[in-house]
Amino acid sequence: MERVWVWVWAVGVMVTASAGHTKPPNILVMLADDLGIGDLGCYGNTTINTPNIDRLASEGVKLTHHLAAAPLCTPSRAAMLTGRYPAHYGLVADDLLLPVILHVASHAALPVEEVTLADALQAANYTTSLVGKWHLGMHCDWLGRSCPGPLSHGFQSFFGIPVTLFQEFRGPHPFWKFPLGETKFQGLLVTWVVTALSLLVAAKKQTVRLSVVVFLALLTNLLLALVWFVFAHNSKNPECIWQVSPWMHRHINSMLMRNDKMVETPIQLDGLSQRLVEESRQFLAAHANDDRPFFLFHSFAHVHTPMFSAPHMRGVSKHGRYGDNVEELDESVGAVLEALKQYGLEDNTLVYFTSDQGGHLEAVDSDGQRIGGHNGRYKGGKVQGGSEGAIRVPGIYKWPGHLPKGVTVDTPTSLMDLLPTVLSLAGLPHLPKLLPRAVDKELDGEDISELLVTGKTQKGPRVFLHHCQQAIHALRLATEEHVYKMYLKKHNWFPGSTQCGWGYDVACRCYGEFIYNLTQPELWDLRVDPYEDGKPISSHTQEYKDVVGKLLAYLKKWQEKVHYAPAQLSSIPQVMWRPWLQPH
């Protein structure tokens, strides 16, 4: 009976839409960072309070099988905005290097040739703005005079975080350090002492003029100071986790930017969520009565490490600092949605809420407190490309009068579906018609507007590729009766867990000792065993042979047809810090 009513409602929407043309809807995309699907009340959590996100789900369409295209920030966000797997344009790694953009002043970035949702909507006469985290490269010019970042990808304004948040941003960290237990610092000290003594002897014996001695002393001290700085702050040592020291990391990467200029460094973390919300509220107020529709991308800093909260949100949850951060995230969602109501925008705004990937299971703070997310009963987490907990994320669409209320859709969908779906729901032309330069950008995402409106789709089976950086770890085949998942590689989890250890800087990797190749593919039917608690489908069955045969044939055809770009995030010249590009 419920399905009949949905169809009746959908027909009513179509008739109403055809009766007259109105301004295209405003678009509000809200993206959480590292939020686990099990962190929200509307997805089963009973101990963290998320009333605003829960209400959003009750007023819209909740997707229960919503999939990130990558298990880490940079590639996942790129895929969401472009509708394409990030391996197409090389915003991935192909080795054990950390597969995200680390520095504001580096060359790694989403190529400007790629077409984003913001590019498409700007071409459709939308006013576009990004508030919050970017993390797709800043394209800084000489001396960092301009770092346009998102302004090069269709956004007309930007206020927020150019890369991401790192634990080191908490600070403060010591600048001076000279650990004599390390050989290189011992050598540096000996060099300085020998040089100083030699210059003193030369001055005393007057073998060279005093002015030359002073010059050589200054030059020597300058060179040795530079060597000390490199040893202490920009080299491989126990403190330089990201090739830079905690002090340096905080001073070169912890910043807020407005458009292409830095406006704050280091970031004042406590209260940051409220400042980002206020920025979005001001944008909504400024454009509430415009003739042009708007696209606002509010990209939250929460719930990525480090944990920080405004004073009124500390200690409010049952789950320590992490729970406080989730509840502060929910408060921010509520504040942005309330602004839509306040300015009379709610009825003509399409809202989408999701997370860039699953929770960071390994994250533990220095005091032993867990600061990573909860992925429900799904196994694995952030950085694990084929693991369900890494890529199964919340997904909610709401558009009053156009999408049904309180409907749950279990059909597999992807963050990459956002671009074609928004264009379809907004009544806009297909991407190549909006932007002729997109004619060769074949999308991997699909238009799911019919699914959102009716709960059904007339499209046939769909295959999802699950990359762990450039490597394909698993494939998923969604049909009307089954959702098959075929593993090619799996992670070497810490015994008795579905993670790779503990620590704020600990996570699985996509290559090397973290991975084992299966001797033959492993097949599951997630409609039968959604949490992979039992045993996979036997390789002796006809079902296994048929499905695995189809998926391996699909993979072979894909690899013959699609050639990935070189992996930017495995290129040291691409990811290294470049001081001559550093914004000031």
C-alpha positions in Angstrom: 0.0 0.0 0.0 2.9 2.4 0.9 4.4 1.8 -2.6 1.1 2.7 -4.3 0.9 5.9 -2.4 4.5 6.8 -3.4 3.5 6.3 -7.0 0.4 8.4 -6.7 2.4 11.1 -5.0 5.1 11.0 -7.7 2.5 11.4 -10.5 1.1 14.4 -8.6 4.6 15.9 -8.5 5.1 15.5 -12.2 1.7 17.0 -13.1 2.4 19.9 -10.8 5.8 20.5 -12.3 4.4 20.5 -15.9 1.8 23.1 -15.0 4.3 25.9 -14.8 8.0 26.6 -14.9 9.5 28.0 -11.7 13.1 29.1 -10.8 15.4 26.0 -10.5 15.9 24.9 -7.0 18.6 26.1 -4.8 21.1 23.4 -3.9 22.5 22.8 -0.4 25.1 20.1 0.0 26.3 19.3 3.5 29.3 17.0 3.8 30.6 15.6 7.1 34.2 14.4 7.5 34.9 10.8 8.7 31.4 10.4 10.1 30.5 6.7 10.6 27.1 5.5 9.4 26.6 4.1 12.9 27.1 7.5 14.6 23.6 8.8 13.7 20.2 8.1 15.4 18.5 7.7 12.0 20.9 4.9 11.2 20.5 3.0 14.4 22.6 4.8 17.1 20.8 5.1 20.4 23.4 6.8 22.5 24.5 9.8 20.5 21.9 12.6 20.1 21.5 13.7 16.5 17.9 15.2 16.4 18.6 17.5 13.4 20.0 15.0 11.1 17.3 12.5 12.2 14.6 15.0 11.4 16.2 15.7 8.0 16.0 11.9 7.3 12.3 11.8 8.4 11.5 14.7 6.1 13.3 13.3 3.1 14.7 10.2 1.4 17.2 8.1 3.5 19.6 6.0 1.5 20.8 2.9 3.4 23.2 1.5 0.8 25.0 4.8 -0.1 28.7 4.3 -1.1 31.7 6.6 -1.2 33.9 6.2 -4.3 37.0 6.1 -2.1 37.8 5.5 1.6 39.8 8.7 2.2 39.1 12.4 2.1 40.8 13.8 -1.0 39.8 11.1 -3.6 36.3 10.7 -2.1 35.5 14.5 -2.3 36.9 14.7 -5.8 34.7 11.8 -6.9 31.6 13.4 -5.3 32.1 16.7 -7.1 33.1 15.3 -10.5 30.9 12.2 -10.6 34.0 10.3 -11.7 36.4 7.9 -10.0 39.4 9.9 -8.9 41.9 7.4 -10.5 40.8 8.9 -13.9 42.6 12.1 -13.1 45.3 10.8 -10.8 44.1 12.2 -7.5 45.1 8.9 -5.8 48.3 7.1 -4.8 49.7 3.8 -6.0 52.0 3.0 -3.2 52.3 3.3 0.6 52.5 7.1 0.7 49.7 8.8 2.5 47.0 9.2 -0.2 45.7 12.7 0.5 47.0 16.2 -0.2 49.1 17.2 2.8 50.2 20.8 2.1 48.6 24.0 1.0 51.8 24.8 -0.9 52.1 21.8 -3.1 51.3 21.0 -6.7 48.9 18.1 -6.1 45.4 19.1 -7.0 42.2 18.3 -8.8 43.1 19.2 -12.4 41.4 22.3 -13.7 40.3 20.4 -16.8 37.9 18.3 -14.7 34.3 19.5 -14.4 32.7 19.8 -11.0 29.1 20.2 -9.9 30.0 23.8 -9.1 31.3 24.3 -12.7 28.0 22.9 -14.1 25.8 25.0 -11.8 27.7 28.2 -12.4 27.2 27.6 -16.2 23.5 27.2 -15.4 23.5 30.7 -13.8 23.8 29.6 -10.2 25.6 31.6 -7.5 28.1 29.1 -6.0 29.9 29.1 -2.7 32.0 26.7 -0.6 32.1 27.1 3.2 34.4 24.7 5.1 36.9 22.1 4.1 38.2 21.8 0.5 41.3 19.4 0.4 41.5 19.2 -3.4 44.6 21.4 -4.0 45.0 25.2 -3.9 46.9 26.0 -7.2 49.0 28.6 -5.4 51.1 31.0 -7.5 54.6 32.4 -6.9 55.0 33.4 -3.2 51.5 32.4 -2.5 50.1 35.7 -3.6 47.0 33.9 -4.8 45.8 30.4 -3.9 42.5 30.1 -5.8 41.8 26.4 -5.0 38.0 26.0 -5.3 37.7 29.3 -7.2 39.4 27.4 -10.1 36.6 24.8 -10.0 33.4 26.7 -10.3 33.0 28.2 -6.8 32.6 32.0 -6.9 33.4 32.4 -3.2 35.2 30.4 -0.5 35.7 30.6 3.2 37.3 27.7 5.0 40.1 25.2 5.4 42.3 24.7 2.3 43.5 21.2 3.2 42.2 19.3 6.2 42.6 19.2 9.9 45.5 17.4 11.5 46.1 16.4 15.1 49.2 18.6 15.0 47.0 21.7 14.6 46.1 21.5 18.3 49.6 22.8 19.4 51.5 24.5 20.7 54.7 22.7 19.7 58.3 23.5 20.5 60.3 25.2 17.8 63.7 24.6 19.3 64.9 21.0 19.6 68.3 19.5 19.4 68.1 15.7 20.3 71.7 14.7 20.9 70.8 11.1 20.8 70.4 11.3 17.0 73.6 10.9 14.9 72.8 13.7 12.5 72.5 16.3 15.4 75.7 15.0 16.9 77.4 15.6 13.5 75.9 19.0 13.3 77.2 19.9 16.8 80.7 18.6 16.0 80.8 20.6 12.7 79.8 23.8 14.5 82.4 23.3 17.3 85.2 22.5 14.8 84.3 25.4 12.5 84.0 27.9 15.4 87.4 26.8 16.9 89.1 27.0 13.5 87.8 30.6 13.0 88.9 31.5 16.5 92.4 30.2 15.9 92.6 32.0 12.5 91.5 35.2 14.1 94.0 34.9 17.0 96.9 34.1 14.7 95.7 36.8 12.3 96.2 34.4 9.3 93.2 36.1 7.7 91.7 39.5 8.1 89.2 40.0 11.0 86.4 41.1 8.6 86.8 37.8 6.6 86.6 35.8 9.9 83.4 37.6 10.9 81.9 37.0 7.4 82.8 33.3 7.5 81.4 33.0 11.0 78.1 34.6 10.0 78.0 32.5 6.8 78.8 29.3 8.7 76.2 29.9 11.4 73.6 30.7 8.7 74.3 27.5 6.8 74.4 25.4 9.9 71.1 27.0 11.2 69.5 26.1 7.9 70.8 22.5 8.2 69.5 22.4 11.7 66.1 23.6 10.6 65.9 20.9 7.9 67.0 18.2 10.4 64.5 19.4 13.0 61.5 20.4 11.0 61.6 19.1 7.4 63.1 15.6 7.3 62.5 12.0 8.3 62.5 11.7 12.1 60.2 10.3 14.7 58.3 13.6 15.1 58.0 14.4 11.4 55.1 12.1 10.5 54.2 14.1 7.4 57.8 15.0 6.4 57.4 18.2 8.5 57.5 18.7 12.3 54.4 19.3 14.3 55.5 23.0 14.8 56.0 23.4 11.1 52.8 21.5 10.1 50.8 23.8 12.3 52.4 27.0 10.9 52.3 26.2 7.2 49.0 24.3 6.9 46.7 25.4 9.8 44.9 28.3 8.2 41.6 29.7 7.1 41.2 31.3 3.7 38.8 33.7 2.2 38.6 33.3 -1.5 42.3 33.1 -2.5 43.9 34.8 0.5 44.9 33.5 4.0 43.0 35.3 6.8 43.9 33.3 9.9 46.8 31.2 11.0 46.9 29.0 13.0 43.2 28.1 13.0 41.4 28.9 16.3 39.7 25.5 16.5 37.3 25.9 19.4 34.2 27.6 18.0 35.2 26.9 14.4 32.0 25.0 13.7 29.9 28.0 14.8 32.0 30.4 12.6 31.5 28.2 9.5 27.8 28.0 10.2 27.6 31.8 10.6 29.4 32.2 7.2 26.7 29.9 5.6 23.9 31.8 7.3 25.3 35.1 5.9 25.5 33.6 2.4 21.8 32.4 2.7 20.7 35.8 3.9 22.6 37.7 1.2 21.0 35.6 -1.6 17.6 34.8 -0.2 15.8 37.2 -2.6 18.0 36.8 -5.6 16.6 36.0 -9.0 19.4 33.5 -9.5 19.4 30.2 -7.6 22.4 29.3 -5.5 24.6 26.3 -4.7 26.0 26.3 -1.2 28.5 23.5 -0.3 28.8 23.4 3.4 31.8 21.1 4.1 32.1 20.4 7.9 35.4 20.2 9.8 33.8 17.7 12.1 34.3 14.8 12.9 37.9 14.6 11.7 40.6 14.7 14.3 41.6 16.6 16.3 38.6 16.8 18.5 37.4 20.3 19.4 34.2 21.9 20.6 32.8 25.2 21.6 32.5 25.4 25.4 28.7 24.8 25.5 29.2 21.5 23.6 31.9 20.0 25.8 30.9 17.0 27.9 27.4 16.7 26.5 27.6 13.2 25.1 28.0 9.7 26.5 31.0 9.1 24.2 33.6 11.6 25.3 35.1 14.1 22.9 34.1 12.2 19.8 30.5 12.1 20.8 30.6 15.8 21.6 31.9 16.4 18.1 29.1 14.4 16.5 26.5 16.3 18.5 28.2 19.6 17.6 28.0 18.6 13.9 24.3 17.9 14.4 23.8 21.3 16.0 25.5 22.9 12.9 23.3 21.0 10.5 20.3 22.2 12.5 21.5 25.8 12.4 22.0 25.8 8.6 18.6 24.1 8.0 17.0 26.7 10.4 18.5 29.5 8.3 16.7 28.0 5.2 13.4 28.3 7.0 14.2 31.8 8.4 14.9 33.2 5.0 12.0 31.5 3.3 14.2 29.1 1.3 13.2 25.7 2.6 10.5 24.8 0.0 12.7 25.5 -3.0 16.0 24.1 -1.8 17.2 20.6 -2.6 19.3 19.4 0.4 21.8 16.6 0.4 23.7 15.3 3.4 26.4 12.7 3.5 29.9 11.8 4.8 33.1 11.5 2.7 33.9 8.0 4.0 33.4 5.8 7.1 34.7 6.4 10.6 38.4 6.2 11.5 38.4 3.1 13.7 42.0 3.2 14.7 41.9 6.8 16.0 42.8 7.0 19.7 44.0 10.2 21.4 47.2 10.5 23.5 45.1 10.0 26.7 43.7 6.7 25.4 40.3 8.1 24.5 38.7 6.9 21.3 38.3 9.7 18.8 37.2 7.8 15.7 33.7 7.0 14.4 31.4 4.0 14.6 30.4 2.1 11.4 27.6 0.1 12.9 27.9 -3.6 12.2 29.8 -3.0 9.0 33.4 -4.2 9.1 36.4 -2.0 8.5 36.7 1.7 8.3 38.6 4.7 6.8 41.3 3.9 4.3 40.1 0.3 3.6 38.9 0.5 0.0 36.8 -2.7 -0.2 35.6 -2.9 3.4 32.0 -2.0 3.9 32.6 0.2 7.0 35.0 2.3 4.9 32.6 3.2 2.1 29.0 2.7 3.4 28.0 6.2 4.5 24.8 8.2 5.4 22.9 9.7 2.5 19.9 11.9 2.8 18.0 13.9 0.1 15.2 16.4 0.9 13.2 18.7 -1.4 9.7 19.5 0.0 7.0 18.9 -2.5 9.3 17.1 -4.9 10.8 14.2 -3.0 8.7 12.0 -0.7 9.0 12.3 3.1 10.2 9.6 5.4 11.1 7.1 2.7 13.9 4.6 3.0 15.7 3.4 -0.2 17.9 0.3 0.1 19.1 0.2 -3.5 22.9 0.8 -3.8 23.8 4.4 -4.7 27.0 6.4 -4.8 28.2 9.9 -3.8 29.2 10.1 -7.5 25.5 10.2 -8.4 25.2 13.7 -7.0 26.2 15.6 -10.1 23.9 13.9 -12.6 21.0 13.7 -10.1 21.1 17.4 -9.2 21.1 18.4 -12.8 18.1 16.1 -13.5 16.1 17.2 -10.4 16.8 20.8 -11.2 15.5 20.4 -14.8 18.9 21.4 -16.2 20.5 20.0 -19.4 22.9 17.1 -19.4 26.5 18.0 -18.5 27.9 18.3 -22.1 25.1 20.7 -23.1 25.8 22.9 -20.1 29.6 22.7 -20.6 30.8 21.6 -24.0 34.3 21.0 -22.5 32.7 18.1 -20.5 31.9 16.1 -23.7 34.8 13.7 -23.1 34.2 13.4 -19.3 32.2 10.2 -19.1 30.5 10.0 -15.7 30.7 7.0 -13.4 27.8 8.3 -11.3 24.2 7.8 -12.4 21.1 9.9 -12.3 19.1 8.5 -9.4 16.3 11.0 -9.5 13.7 8.4 -10.5 14.8 6.2 -7.6 14.5 9.1 -5.2 11.0 10.1 -6.4 9.4 6.6 -6.8 11.6 4.3 -4.9 12.2 2.2 -8.0 14.4 2.4 -11.1 13.9 1.1 -14.6 17.7 0.9 -15.1 19.3 -2.5 -15.3 22.1 -4.1 -13.1 24.8 -1.7 -11.9 28.4 -2.4 -11.2 30.4 -0.4 -8.6 34.2 -0.5 -8.5 35.8 -0.2 -5.0 39.2 1.3 -5.3 41.8 1.5 -2.6 43.7 4.3 -4.2 44.5 3.2 -7.7 44.1 -0.5 -7.0 40.7 -2.2 -7.3 40.0 -4.2 -4.2 36.4 -5.2 -4.8 33.4 -5.0 -7.2 29.7 -4.8 -6.4 26.9 -5.9 -8.7 23.4 -4.6 -7.9 20.5 -6.3 -9.4 16.8 -6.3 -8.5 17.1 -9.4 -6.4 20.7 -9.4 -5.2 23.6 -7.2 -4.2 26.8 -9.2 -4.8 30.2 -8.1 -3.6 33.3 -9.7 -5.0 36.6 -9.2 -3.1 39.9 -9.4 -5.0 42.1 -8.2 -2.1 41.4 -7.8 1.7 43.1 -6.1 4.6 45.3 -7.7 7.2 43.4 -6.6 10.2 44.8 -6.6 13.8 43.9 -9.9 15.3 40.4 -9.9 16.8 39.4 -6.6 15.1 38.5 -5.1 11.8 41.2 -2.4 11.9 44.9 -2.0 11.6 45.9 -1.0 15.1 45.4 2.0 17.4 46.6 5.6 17.4 45.5 9.0 16.0 48.1 8.6 13.1 47.4 4.9 12.6 45.3 3.6 9.7 45.3 0.7 7.2 47.0 1.2 3.8 46.1 0.0 0.3 49.3 -1.8 -0.5 52.2 -3.8 0.9 51.9 -5.7 4.2 48.5 -4.2 4.9 46.9 -6.3 2.1 46.7 -9.9 1.1 45.7 -11.0 -2.4 43.0 -13.7 -2.5 43.9 -16.9 -4.3 40.4 -16.7 -5.8 37.7 -14.0 -5.6 35.5 -14.1 -2.5 31.8 -13.5 -3.2 29.0 -12.3 -0.8 25.4 -11.6 -1.3 24.8 -8.5 0.9 21.0 -8.9 0.6 21.4 -12.2 2.5 24.3 -11.3 4.7 24.7 -7.5 4.8 27.3 -7.5 7.6 29.4 -10.4 6.2 29.0 -12.3 9.4 28.7 -15.7 7.9 30.6 -17.5 5.2 31.0 -16.3 1.6 29.2 -18.0 -1.3 30.9 -21.3 -2.0 33.1 -21.3 -5.1 31.6 -24.7 -6.0 28.1 -23.3 -6.6 26.8 -22.3 -10.0 25.8 -18.9 -8.5 29.4 -18.2 -7.7 30.7 -19.2 -11.1 28.1 -17.1 -12.9 28.5 -13.9 -10.8 32.3 -14.1 -10.5 32.5 -14.8 -14.2 30.4 -11.7 -15.1 32.3 -9.4 -12.7 35.8 -10.6 -13.9 34.7 -10.1 -17.5 33.5 -6.6 -16.6 36.8 -5.8 -14.9 38.8 -7.0 -17.8 36.8 -4.9 -20.2 37.1 -1.9 -17.9 40.9 -2.2 -17.7 41.2 -2.6 -21.4 39.0 0.5 -22.1 40.0 2.8 -19.2 43.5 4.1 -18.7 44.1 5.9 -15.4 46.3 9.0 -15.2 49.6 8.8 -13.3 49.0 8.8 -9.5 49.7 12.4 -8.3 49.8 11.4 -4.6 52.7 9.0 -5.1 54.8 11.6 -6.8 57.2 13.3 -4.3 57.5 16.4 -6.5 53.7 16.7 -6.6 53.0 16.3 -2.8 56.1 17.9 -1.3 55.9 21.2 0.5 57.1 24.1 -1.7 58.0 27.2 0.3 57.9 29.5 -2.7 54.2 28.7 -3.0 53.4 29.3 0.7 50.6 31.8 1.2 51.3 34.6 3.7 
